């Protein structure tokens, strides 16, 4: 059975910058939990940041730079957390990730623009980008239906005759 790397805050763990969680209640997640498929992970905590911590945003993409709202450079912790996320996915055999949208670590597709003015920009968070770079698809909480489809496809046995021109 395929495993899924999941943002720990979705699972009720109080690991967010403000000491809270982002519990995601969805019957499919409960089912996956019961089946032992969920691999909880918080890249910011794994990377060495504390709870609570100041909010951070990505200020540069190439090279990556992340600062907190006081201007302290937290890039090393973000990069380390991203590397550990990839390691965790590989060691547990996770085929994909369900990560919290808009987080500077976990967000896929869009994150805040680095100016702390509540404005989004179409870029991945540091961990989401690293997972994608290693071929691990990332879904957010609004994409659970796509994630379910993806996992179903991964687990559907291939038809041995599908590429056989003489079949049928
Ligand atoms: Fe949740 Fe990811 Fe932020 Fe950790 S880094 S609190 S898992 S969104």
Backbone and ligand atoms as CSV (ligand in chain L), in Angstrom:
chain,resi,resn,atom,element,x,y,z
A,1,UNK,N,N,0.835,-1.195,0.000
A,1,UNK,CA,C,0.000,0.000,0.000
A,1,UNK,C,C,0.874,1.250,0.000
A,2,UNK,N,N,0.509,2.200,-0.827
A,2,UNK,CA,C,1.295,3.428,-0.933
A,2,UNK,C,C,1.172,4.280,0.325
A,3,UNK,N,N,2.291,4.922,0.681
A,3,UNK,CA,C,2.268,5.844,1.825
A,3,UNK,C,C,2.253,7.280,1.321
A,4,UNK,N,N,1.839,8.165,2.222
A,4,UNK,CA,C,1.703,9.576,1.852
A,4,UNK,C,C,2.362,10.424,2.935
A,5,UNK,N,N,3.297,11.269,2.545
A,5,UNK,CA,C,3.903,12.221,3.473
A,5,UNK,C,C,2.885,13.345,3.700
A,6,UNK,N,N,2.575,13.638,4.966
A,6,UNK,CA,C,1.511,14.621,5.243
A,6,UNK,C,C,2.027,15.675,6.218
A,7,UNK,N,N,1.720,16.932,5.948
A,7,UNK,CA,C,2.068,18.014,6.874
A,7,UNK,C,C,1.547,17.660,8.267
A,8,UNK,N,N,2.450,17.682,9.252
A,8,UNK,CA,C,2.074,17.256,10.601
A,8,UNK,C,C,0.954,18.125,11.180
A,9,UNK,N,N,0.917,19.383,10.791
A,9,UNK,CA,C,-0.121,20.274,11.339
A,9,UNK,C,C,-1.517,19.863,10.873
A,10,UNK,N,N,-1.622,19.186,9.719
A,10,UNK,CA,C,-2.918,18.679,9.247
A,10,UNK,C,C,-3.453,17.586,10.170
A,11,UNK,N,N,-2.544,16.947,10.898
A,11,UNK,CA,C,-2.922,15.793,11.717
A,11,UNK,C,C,-3.163,16.196,13.165
A,12,UNK,N,N,-3.252,17.497,13.387
A,12,UNK,CA,C,-3.559,17.992,14.729
A,12,UNK,C,C,-2.331,18.283,15.568
A,13,UNK,N,N,-1.146,18.111,15.006
A,13,UNK,CA,C,0.068,18.419,15.777
A,13,UNK,C,C,0.267,19.939,15.807
A,14,UNK,N,N,0.537,20.444,17.006
A,14,UNK,CA,C,0.650,21.906,17.171
A,14,UNK,C,C,2.066,22.348,16.830
A,15,UNK,N,N,2.369,22.325,15.549
A,15,UNK,CA,C,3.729,22.618,15.086
A,15,UNK,C,C,3.800,23.896,14.259
A,16,UNK,N,N,2.685,24.575,14.097
A,16,UNK,CA,C,2.703,25.793,13.293
A,16,UNK,C,C,3.511,26.901,13.973
A,17,UNK,N,N,3.837,27.914,13.230
A,17,UNK,CA,C,4.632,29.017,13.792
A,17,UNK,C,C,3.958,29.628,15.022
A,18,UNK,N,N,2.624,29.622,15.027
A,18,UNK,CA,C,1.904,30.241,16.142
A,18,UNK,C,C,1.524,29.231,17.227
A,19,UNK,N,N,2.090,28.045,17.154
A,19,UNK,CA,C,1.830,27.039,18.184
A,19,UNK,C,C,0.498,26.325,18.015
A,20,UNK,N,N,-0.148,26.540,16.890
A,20,UNK,CA,C,-1.448,25.902,16.648
A,20,UNK,C,C,-1.297,24.789,15.613
A,21,UNK,N,N,-2.409,24.089,15.365
A,21,UNK,CA,C,-2.405,23.085,14.304
A,21,UNK,C,C,-3.334,23.562,13.177
A,22,UNK,N,N,-3.390,22.801,12.122
A,22,UNK,CA,C,-4.309,23.094,11.000
A,22,UNK,C,C,-5.068,21.819,10.691
A,23,UNK,N,N,-5.694,21.252,11.715
A,23,UNK,CA,C,-6.334,19.934,11.578
A,23,UNK,C,C,-7.198,19.857,10.319
A,24,UNK,N,N,-6.940,18.849,9.541
A,24,UNK,CA,C,-7.682,18.643,8.297
A,24,UNK,C,C,-8.565,17.416,8.502
A,25,UNK,N,N,-9.870,17.676,8.575
A,25,UNK,CA,C,-10.778,16.549,8.808
A,25,UNK,C,C,-11.356,16.093,7.481
A,26,UNK,N,N,-10.971,14.908,7.110
A,26,UNK,CA,C,-11.457,14.370,5.833
A,26,UNK,C,C,-11.537,12.856,6.002
A,27,UNK,N,N,-12.653,12.245,5.610
A,27,UNK,CA,C,-12.805,10.802,5.837
A,27,UNK,C,C,-11.692,9.974,5.193
A,28,UNK,N,N,-11.191,10.437,4.050
A,28,UNK,CA,C,-10.132,9.669,3.394
A,28,UNK,C,C,-8.847,9.681,4.228
A,29,UNK,N,N,-8.585,10.807,4.875
A,29,UNK,CA,C,-7.369,10.881,5.697
A,29,UNK,C,C,-7.506,9.943,6.903
A,30,UNK,N,N,-8.699,9.931,7.477
A,30,UNK,CA,C,-8.920,9.003,8.600
A,30,UNK,C,C,-8.720,7.559,8.143
A,31,UNK,N,N,-9.205,7.257,6.966
A,31,UNK,CA,C,-9.069,5.896,6.430
A,31,UNK,C,C,-7.596,5.566,6.213
A,32,UNK,N,N,-6.871,6.512,5.611
A,32,UNK,CA,C,-5.443,6.275,5.380
A,32,UNK,C,C,-4.706,6.114,6.715
A,33,UNK,N,N,-5.125,6.887,7.703
A,33,UNK,CA,C,-4.472,6.753,9.027
A,33,UNK,C,C,-4.694,5.352,9.582
A,34,UNK,N,N,-5.946,4.895,9.487
A,34,UNK,CA,C,-6.254,3.548,9.997
A,34,UNK,C,C,-5.468,2.479,9.259
A,35,UNK,N,N,-5.190,2.734,8.005
A,35,UNK,CA,C,-4.439,1.765,7.195
A,35,UNK,C,C,-2.926,1.897,7.371
A,36,UNK,N,N,-2.509,2.863,8.171
A,36,UNK,CA,C,-1.074,3.046,8.441
A,36,UNK,C,C,-0.303,3.625,7.276
A,37,UNK,N,N,-0.976,4.410,6.445
A,37,UNK,CA,C,-0.299,4.941,5.255
A,37,UNK,C,C,0.258,6.343,5.452
A,38,UNK,N,N,-0.123,6.995,6.537
A,38,UNK,CA,C,0.229,8.410,6.700
A,38,UNK,C,C,1.592,8.552,7.379
A,39,UNK,N,N,2.439,9.365,6.776
A,39,UNK,CA,C,3.744,9.671,7.371
A,39,UNK,C,C,3.725,11.156,7.749
A,40,UNK,N,N,3.544,11.472,9.047
A,40,UNK,CA,C,3.473,12.879,9.434
A,40,UNK,C,C,4.853,13.528,9.378
A,41,UNK,N,N,4.914,14.766,8.930
A,41,UNK,CA,C,6.217,15.429,8.866
A,41,UNK,C,C,6.025,16.941,8.888
A,42,UNK,N,N,6.840,17.614,9.699
A,42,UNK,CA,C,6.875,19.080,9.678
A,42,UNK,C,C,8.297,19.506,9.335
A,43,UNK,N,N,8.523,20.011,8.135
A,43,UNK,CA,C,9.886,20.355,7.743
A,43,UNK,C,C,10.511,21.467,8.577
A,44,UNK,N,N,9.707,22.399,9.057
A,44,UNK,CA,C,10.300,23.508,9.814
A,44,UNK,C,C,10.806,23.019,11.171
A,45,UNK,N,N,10.074,22.134,11.794
A,45,UNK,CA,C,10.536,21.588,13.074
A,45,UNK,C,C,11.713,20.644,12.836
A,46,UNK,N,N,11.586,19.792,11.824
A,46,UNK,CA,C,12.692,18.868,11.508
A,46,UNK,C,C,13.954,19.651,11.191
A,47,UNK,N,N,13.799,20.815,10.555
A,47,UNK,CA,C,14.949,21.629,10.178
A,47,UNK,C,C,15.565,22.395,11.329
A,48,UNK,N,N,14.906,22.371,12.486
A,48,UNK,CA,C,15.530,22.968,13.672
A,48,UNK,C,C,14.852,24.213,14.204
A,49,UNK,N,N,13.712,24.583,13.672
A,49,UNK,CA,C,13.022,25.773,14.183
A,49,UNK,C,C,12.145,25.400,15.383
A,50,UNK,N,N,11.811,26.433,16.172
A,50,UNK,CA,C,11.097,26.202,17.432
A,50,UNK,C,C,9.599,26.418,17.265
A,51,UNK,N,N,8.860,26.009,18.279
A,51,UNK,CA,C,7.424,26.300,18.383
A,51,UNK,C,C,7.244,27.126,19.660
A,52,UNK,N,N,6.651,28.288,19.640
A,52,UNK,CA,C,6.286,29.017,18.428
A,52,UNK,C,C,7.523,29.673,17.803
A,53,UNK,N,N,7.349,30.231,16.641
A,53,UNK,CA,C,8.429,30.938,15.941
A,53,UNK,C,C,7.814,32.090,15.163
A,54,UNK,N,N,8.646,32.995,14.737
A,54,UNK,CA,C,8.127,34.118,13.963
A,54,UNK,C,C,7.755,33.628,12.553
A,55,UNK,N,N,6.727,34.218,11.957
A,55,UNK,CA,C,6.380,33.822,10.592
A,55,UNK,C,C,7.509,34.179,9.618
A,56,UNK,N,N,7.670,33.339,8.612
A,56,UNK,CA,C,8.747,33.537,7.634
A,56,UNK,C,C,8.167,33.580,6.226
A,57,UNK,N,N,8.903,34.193,5.340
A,57,UNK,CA,C,8.535,34.188,3.921
A,57,UNK,C,C,9.799,34.041,3.074
A,58,UNK,N,N,9.588,33.553,1.869
A,58,UNK,CA,C,10.691,33.372,0.918
A,58,UNK,C,C,10.942,34.717,0.233
A,59,UNK,N,N,12.163,35.223,0.351
A,59,UNK,CA,C,12.460,36.537,-0.246
A,59,UNK,C,C,13.220,36.412,-1.557
A,60,UNK,N,N,13.817,35.241,-1.774
A,60,UNK,CA,C,14.533,35.035,-3.038
A,60,UNK,C,C,14.407,33.567,-3.411
A,61,UNK,N,N,14.304,33.302,-4.696
A,61,UNK,CA,C,14.143,31.913,-5.169
A,61,UNK,C,C,15.446,31.339,-5.696
A,62,UNK,N,N,16.260,32.137,-6.325
A,62,UNK,CA,C,17.516,31.642,-6.926
A,62,UNK,C,C,18.649,32.589,-6.578
A,63,UNK,N,N,19.427,32.330,-5.539
A,63,UNK,CA,C,19.308,31.189,-4.645
A,63,UNK,C,C,18.184,31.419,-3.640
A,64,UNK,N,N,17.775,30.327,-3.014
A,64,UNK,CA,C,16.682,30.423,-2.034
A,64,UNK,C,C,17.144,31.217,-0.813
A,65,UNK,N,N,16.282,32.143,-0.403
A,65,UNK,CA,C,16.515,32.819,0.871
A,65,UNK,C,C,15.175,32.968,1.585
A,66,UNK,N,N,15.170,32.615,2.862
A,66,UNK,CA,C,13.951,32.726,3.675
A,66,UNK,C,C,14.305,33.541,4.906
A,67,UNK,N,N,13.479,34.529,5.220
A,67,UNK,CA,C,13.708,35.331,6.427
A,67,UNK,C,C,12.429,35.355,7.248
A,68,UNK,N,N,12.601,35.577,8.552
A,68,UNK,CA,C,11.402,35.762,9.371
A,68,UNK,C,C,11.034,37.243,9.381
A,69,UNK,N,N,9.930,37.527,10.022
A,69,UNK,CA,C,9.376,38.883,9.935
A,69,UNK,C,C,10.282,39.925,10.594
A,70,UNK,N,N,11.248,39.439,11.406
A,70,UNK,CA,C,12.232,40.371,11.982
A,70,UNK,C,C,13.454,40.526,11.087
A,71,UNK,N,N,13.489,39.795,10.005
A,71,UNK,CA,C,14.613,39.898,9.084
A,71,UNK,C,C,15.726,38.893,9.342
A,72,UNK,N,N,15.533,37.986,10.306
A,72,UNK,CA,C,16.565,36.969,10.561
A,72,UNK,C,C,16.549,35.929,9.435
A,73,UNK,N,N,17.742,35.538,9.017
A,73,UNK,CA,C,17.871,34.550,7.944
A,73,UNK,C,C,17.609,33.145,8.493
A,74,UNK,N,N,16.570,32.499,8.012
A,74,UNK,CA,C,16.262,31.125,8.450
A,74,UNK,C,C,16.401,30.145,7.280
A,75,UNK,N,N,17.129,30.565,6.264
A,75,UNK,CA,C,17.304,29.709,5.079
A,75,UNK,C,C,17.887,28.337,5.427
A,76,UNK,N,N,18.950,28.257,6.255
A,76,UNK,CA,C,19.528,26.929,6.522
A,76,UNK,C,C,18.509,25.957,7.101
A,77,UNK,N,N,17.681,26.430,8.011
A,77,UNK,CA,C,16.676,25.546,8.630
A,77,UNK,C,C,15.642,25.093,7.582
A,78,UNK,N,N,15.246,26.010,6.719
A,78,UNK,CA,C,14.265,25.651,5.681
A,78,UNK,C,C,14.854,24.643,4.692
A,79,UNK,N,N,16.111,24.870,4.305
A,79,UNK,CA,C,16.735,23.945,3.356
A,79,UNK,C,C,16.947,22.575,3.991
A,80,UNK,N,N,17.379,22.593,5.261
A,80,UNK,CA,C,17.601,21.320,5.956
A,80,UNK,C,C,16.282,20.545,6.083
A,81,UNK,N,N,15.215,21.244,6.456
A,81,UNK,CA,C,13.908,20.593,6.577
A,81,UNK,C,C,13.459,19.991,5.251
A,82,UNK,N,N,13.758,20.693,4.158
A,82,UNK,CA,C,13.365,20.189,2.832
A,82,UNK,C,C,14.144,18.919,2.494
A,83,UNK,N,N,15.450,18.927,2.795
A,83,UNK,CA,C,16.251,17.717,2.532
A,83,UNK,C,C,15.723,16.547,3.349
A,84,UNK,N,N,15.401,16.821,4.607
A,84,UNK,CA,C,14.913,15.738,5.473
A,84,UNK,C,C,13.553,15.210,5.005
A,85,UNK,N,N,12.753,16.089,4.435
A,85,UNK,CA,C,11.452,15.649,3.911
A,85,UNK,C,C,11.657,14.645,2.777
A,86,UNK,N,N,12.609,14.940,1.908
A,86,UNK,CA,C,12.889,14.015,0.801
A,86,UNK,C,C,13.406,12.692,1.364
A,87,UNK,N,N,14.317,12.788,2.333
A,87,UNK,CA,C,14.842,11.556,2.961
A,87,UNK,C,C,13.714,10.746,3.574
A,88,UNK,N,N,12.848,11.443,4.285
A,88,UNK,CA,C,11.726,10.752,4.958
A,88,UNK,C,C,10.827,10.071,3.924
A,89,UNK,N,N,10.530,10.777,2.857
A,89,UNK,CA,C,9.673,10.189,1.812
A,89,UNK,C,C,10.346,8.943,1.243
A,90,UNK,N,N,11.654,9.036,0.995
A,90,UNK,CA,C,12.341,7.894,0.386
A,90,UNK,C,C,12.418,6.718,1.360
A,91,UNK,N,N,12.736,7.012,2.623
A,91,UNK,CA,C,12.928,5.893,3.556
A,91,UNK,C,C,11.604,5.214,3.901
A,92,UNK,N,N,10.498,5.943,3.813
A,92,UNK,CA,C,9.203,5.327,4.131
A,92,UNK,C,C,8.487,4.826,2.881
A,93,UNK,N,N,9.034,5.142,1.716
A,93,UNK,CA,C,8.394,4.734,0.472
A,93,UNK,C,C,7.162,5.550,0.141
A,94,UNK,N,N,7.091,6.787,0.663
A,94,UNK,CA,C,5.933,7.635,0.344
A,94,UNK,C,C,5.966,7.988,-1.141
A,95,UNK,N,N,4.822,7.819,-1.793
A,95,UNK,CA,C,4.776,8.051,-3.249
A,95,UNK,C,C,4.419,9.480,-3.578
A,96,UNK,N,N,3.971,10.230,-2.572
A,96,UNK,CA,C,3.458,11.574,-2.842
A,96,UNK,C,C,3.291,12.287,-1.498
A,97,UNK,N,N,2.920,13.556,-1.569
A,97,UNK,CA,C,2.788,14.327,-0.333
A,97,UNK,C,C,1.508,15.150,-0.352
A,98,UNK,N,N,0.912,15.270,0.834
A,98,UNK,CA,C,-0.237,16.152,1.033
A,98,UNK,C,C,0.235,17.249,1.988
A,99,UNK,N,N,0.436,18.445,1.452
A,99,UNK,CA,C,1.069,19.496,2.249
A,99,UNK,C,C,0.206,20.753,2.307
A,100,UNK,N,N,0.396,21.483,3.386
A,100,UNK,CA,C,-0.405,22.684,3.670
A,100,UNK,C,C,-0.113,23.785,2.654
A,101,UNK,N,N,-1.188,24.286,2.068
A,101,UNK,CA,C,-1.022,25.340,1.059
A,101,UNK,C,C,-0.468,26.619,1.683
A,102,UNK,N,N,0.248,27.363,0.878
A,102,UNK,CA,C,0.709,28.734,1.172
A,102,UNK,C,C,1.807,28.832,2.215
A,103,UNK,N,N,2.187,27.702,2.818
A,103,UNK,CA,C,3.295,27.730,3.775
A,103,UNK,C,C,4.601,27.953,3.014
A,104,UNK,N,N,5.547,28.715,3.578
A,104,UNK,CA,C,6.834,28.906,2.882
A,104,UNK,C,C,7.626,27.612,2.770
A,105,UNK,N,N,7.271,26.603,3.567
A,105,UNK,CA,C,7.881,25.274,3.414
A,105,UNK,C,C,6.995,24.387,2.553
A,106,UNK,N,N,5.758,24.206,3.010
A,106,UNK,CA,C,4.893,23.163,2.462
A,106,UNK,C,C,4.067,23.580,1.250
A,107,UNK,N,N,3.858,24.864,1.055
A,107,UNK,CA,C,2.940,25.326,0.021
A,107,UNK,C,C,3.326,24.874,-1.375
A,108,UNK,N,N,2.369,24.353,-2.119
A,108,UNK,CA,C,2.628,24.095,-3.543
A,108,UNK,C,C,1.894,25.170,-4.338
A,109,UNK,N,N,2.371,25.429,-5.494
A,109,UNK,CA,C,1.757,26.353,-6.458
A,109,UNK,C,C,1.876,27.829,-6.070
A,110,UNK,N,N,1.623,28.178,-4.816
A,110,UNK,CA,C,1.701,29.592,-4.464
A,110,UNK,C,C,2.167,29.769,-3.019
A,111,UNK,N,N,2.925,30.815,-2.804
A,111,UNK,CA,C,3.392,31.173,-1.460
A,111,UNK,C,C,3.382,32.700,-1.366
A,112,UNK,N,N,3.627,33.217,-0.177
A,112,UNK,CA,C,3.632,34.677,-0.028
A,112,UNK,C,C,4.918,35.259,-0.620
A,113,UNK,N,N,4.836,36.512,-1.005
A,113,UNK,CA,C,5.859,37.090,-1.885
A,113,UNK,C,C,7.142,37.571,-1.211
A,114,UNK,N,N,7.242,37.385,0.111
A,114,UNK,CA,C,8.486,37.770,0.786
A,114,UNK,C,C,8.468,39.179,1.334
A,115,UNK,N,N,7.350,39.877,1.159
A,115,UNK,CA,C,7.283,41.261,1.651
A,115,UNK,C,C,6.352,41.398,2.849
A,116,UNK,N,N,5.849,40.298,3.336
A,116,UNK,CA,C,4.963,40.272,4.517
A,116,UNK,C,C,3.786,41.244,4.339
A,117,UNK,N,N,3.255,41.294,3.142
A,117,UNK,CA,C,2.103,42.170,2.872
A,117,UNK,C,C,0.885,41.365,2.404
A,118,UNK,N,N,0.887,40.066,2.782
A,118,UNK,CA,C,-0.271,39.215,2.509
A,118,UNK,C,C,-0.550,39.035,1.021
A,119,UNK,N,N,0.497,39.044,0.225
A,119,UNK,CA,C,0.324,38.920,-1.228
A,119,UNK,C,C,0.971,37.623,-1.707
A,120,UNK,N,N,0.200,36.862,-2.483
A,120,UNK,CA,C,0.697,35.571,-2.972
A,120,UNK,C,C,1.421,35.721,-4.296
A,121,UNK,N,N,2.312,34.763,-4.528
A,121,UNK,CA,C,3.020,34.724,-5.804
A,121,UNK,C,C,3.075,33.254,-6.244
A,122,UNK,N,N,3.057,32.979,-7.530
A,122,UNK,CA,C,2.959,31.581,-7.981
A,122,UNK,C,C,4.277,30.816,-7.892
A,123,UNK,N,N,4.673,30.477,-6.683
A,123,UNK,CA,C,5.914,29.709,-6.458
A,123,UNK,C,C,5.685,28.686,-5.355
A,124,UNK,N,N,6.416,27.590,-5.432
A,124,UNK,CA,C,6.318,26.549,-4.404
A,124,UNK,C,C,7.098,26.935,-3.153
A,125,UNK,N,N,6.684,26.380,-2.020
A,125,UNK,CA,C,7.481,26.491,-0.806
A,125,UNK,C,C,8.760,25.659,-0.943
A,126,UNK,N,N,9.670,25.831,0.007
A,126,UNK,CA,C,11.001,25.233,-0.120
A,126,UNK,C,C,10.920,23.700,-0.108
A,127,UNK,N,N,10.146,23.142,0.792
A,127,UNK,CA,C,10.021,21.675,0.856
A,127,UNK,C,C,9.227,21.134,-0.325
A,128,UNK,N,N,8.146,21.808,-0.668
A,128,UNK,CA,C,7.352,21.350,-1.820
A,128,UNK,C,C,8.228,21.319,-3.066
A,129,UNK,N,N,9.035,22.350,-3.259
A,129,UNK,CA,C,9.900,22.418,-4.442
A,129,UNK,C,C,10.915,21.269,-4.439
A,130,UNK,N,N,11.470,20.977,-3.276
A,130,UNK,CA,C,12.487,19.925,-3.196
A,130,UNK,C,C,11.874,18.535,-3.453
A,131,UNK,N,N,10.683,18.308,-2.917
A,131,UNK,CA,C,10.005,17.030,-3.175
A,131,UNK,C,C,9.712,16.890,-4.673
A,132,UNK,N,N,9.209,17.953,-5.264
A,132,UNK,CA,C,8.891,17.910,-6.700
A,132,UNK,C,C,10.151,17.670,-7.518
A,133,UNK,N,N,11.262,18.307,-7.104
A,133,UNK,CA,C,12.529,18.125,-7.819
A,133,UNK,C,C,12.977,16.665,-7.791
A,134,UNK,N,N,12.569,15.955,-6.744
A,134,UNK,CA,C,12.910,14.532,-6.633
A,134,UNK,C,C,11.798,13.635,-7.180
A,135,UNK,N,N,10.865,14.218,-7.894
A,135,UNK,CA,C,9.835,13.416,-8.555
A,135,UNK,C,C,8.709,12.968,-7.646
A,136,UNK,N,N,8.561,13.632,-6.491
A,136,UNK,CA,C,7.486,13.248,-5.561
A,136,UNK,C,C,6.357,14.275,-5.698
A,137,UNK,N,N,5.213,13.885,-6.248
A,137,UNK,CA,C,4.128,14.847,-6.458
A,137,UNK,C,C,3.601,15.416,-5.134
A,138,UNK,N,N,3.240,16.682,-5.162
A,138,UNK,CA,C,2.743,17.370,-3.960
A,138,UNK,C,C,1.325,17.866,-4.234
A,139,UNK,N,N,0.444,17.580,-3.301
A,139,UNK,CA,C,-0.947,18.033,-3.379
A,139,UNK,C,C,-1.229,18.869,-2.141
A,140,UNK,N,N,-2.150,19.819,-2.262
A,140,UNK,CA,C,-2.536,20.576,-1.063
A,140,UNK,C,C,-3.952,20.166,-0.629
A,141,UNK,N,N,-4.450,20.809,0.427
A,141,UNK,CA,C,-5.717,20.373,1.024
A,141,UNK,C,C,-6.918,20.603,0.101
A,142,UNK,N,N,-6.762,21.418,-0.931
A,142,UNK,CA,C,-7.868,21.614,-1.865
A,142,UNK,C,C,-7.775,20.637,-3.033
A,143,UNK,N,N,-6.758,19.793,-2.989
A,143,UNK,CA,C,-6.523,18.869,-4.101
A,143,UNK,C,C,-6.633,17.400,-3.660
A,144,UNK,N,N,-7.373,17.166,-2.591
A,144,UNK,CA,C,-7.457,15.790,-2.068
A,144,UNK,C,C,-8.080,14.850,-3.098
A,145,UNK,N,N,-9.051,15.350,-3.861
A,145,UNK,CA,C,-9.656,14.483,-4.879
A,145,UNK,C,C,-8.611,14.037,-5.900
A,146,UNK,N,N,-7.736,14.963,-6.282
A,146,UNK,CA,C,-6.664,14.603,-7.231
A,146,UNK,C,C,-5.698,13.609,-6.592
A,147,UNK,N,N,-5.430,13.824,-5.308
A,147,UNK,CA,C,-4.523,12.908,-4.597
A,147,UNK,C,C,-5.120,11.494,-4.554
A,148,UNK,N,N,-6.416,11.410,-4.266
A,148,UNK,CA,C,-7.070,10.094,-4.226
A,148,UNK,C,C,-6.965,9.419,-5.600
A,149,UNK,N,N,-7.216,10.206,-6.641
A,149,UNK,CA,C,-7.102,9.650,-8.017
A,149,UNK,C,C,-5.684,9.166,-8.281
A,150,UNK,N,N,-4.713,9.982,-7.856
A,150,UNK,CA,C,-3.307,9.636,-8.100
A,150,UNK,C,C,-2.965,8.309,-7.418
A,151,UNK,N,N,-3.382,8.173,-6.164
A,151,UNK,CA,C,-3.045,6.955,-5.425
A,151,UNK,C,C,-3.768,5.753,-6.023
A,152,UNK,N,N,-5.014,5.958,-6.417
A,152,UNK,CA,C,-5.758,4.853,-7.031
A,152,UNK,C,C,-5.039,4.382,-8.290
A,153,UNK,N,N,-4.561,5.339,-9.085
A,153,UNK,CA,C,-3.835,4.974,-10.317
A,153,UNK,C,C,-2.561,4.209,-9.998
A,154,UNK,N,N,-1.856,4.681,-8.932
A,154,UNK,CA,C,-0.610,4.023,-8.546
A,154,UNK,C,C,-0.844,2.570,-8.131
A,155,UNK,N,N,-2.032,2.323,-7.584
A,155,UNK,CA,C,-2.295,0.999,-7.015
A,155,UNK,C,C,-3.100,0.096,-7.940
A,156,UNK,N,N,-3.474,0.635,-9.100
A,156,UNK,CA,C,-4.213,-0.192,-10.050
A,156,UNK,C,C,-3.216,-1.021,-10.843
A,157,UNK,N,N,-3.321,-2.347,-10.769
A,157,UNK,CA,C,-2.359,-3.161,-11.512
A,157,UNK,C,C,-2.472,-2.886,-13.005
A,158,UNK,N,N,-1.291,-2.865,-13.651
A,158,UNK,CA,C,-1.305,-2.628,-15.094
A,158,UNK,C,C,-1.885,-3.831,-15.812
A,159,UNK,N,N,-2.658,-3.554,-16.852
A,159,UNK,CA,C,-3.170,-4.635,-17.686
A,159,UNK,C,C,-2.003,-5.190,-18.506
A,160,UNK,N,N,-1.649,-6.464,-18.279
A,160,UNK,CA,C,-0.482,-7.003,-18.975
A,160,UNK,C,C,-0.642,-6.983,-20.491
A,161,UNK,N,N,-1.883,-6.877,-20.964
A,161,UNK,CA,C,-2.104,-6.883,-22.417
A,161,UNK,C,C,-2.218,-5.480,-23.003
A,162,UNK,N,N,-2.118,-4.438,-22.096
A,162,UNK,CA,C,-2.441,-3.098,-22.580
A,162,UNK,C,C,-1.532,-2.641,-23.703
A,163,UNK,N,N,-0.260,-3.108,-23.731
A,163,UNK,CA,C,0.650,-2.682,-24.790
A,163,UNK,C,C,0.863,-3.762,-25.829
A,164,UNK,N,N,0.020,-4.796,-25.759
A,164,UNK,CA,C,0.211,-5.923,-26.654
A,164,UNK,C,C,-0.671,-5.748,-27.902
A,165,UNK,N,N,-0.032,-5.475,-29.035
A,165,UNK,CA,C,-0.840,-5.213,-30.240
A,165,UNK,C,C,-1.669,-6.407,-30.658
A,166,UNK,N,N,-1.305,-7.601,-30.132
A,166,UNK,CA,C,-2.045,-8.796,-30.557
A,166,UNK,C,C,-3.178,-9.141,-29.583
A,167,UNK,N,N,-3.347,-8.312,-28.553
A,167,UNK,CA,C,-4.374,-8.651,-27.580
A,167,UNK,C,C,-5.751,-8.284,-28.128
A,168,UNK,N,N,-6.771,-8.852,-27.496
A,168,UNK,CA,C,-8.133,-8.500,-27.828
A,168,UNK,C,C,-8.586,-9.227,-29.039
L,1,LIG,FE1,FE,2.516,22.653,8.895
L,1,LIG,FE2,FE,4.381,22.551,7.023
L,1,LIG,FE3,FE,4.163,24.721,8.549
L,1,LIG,FE4,FE,5.101,22.451,9.602
L,1,LIG,S1,S,6.060,23.668,8.001
L,1,LIG,S2,S,3.572,23.801,10.488
L,1,LIG,S3,S,3.899,20.926,8.512
L,1,LIG,S4,S,2.655,23.948,7.088
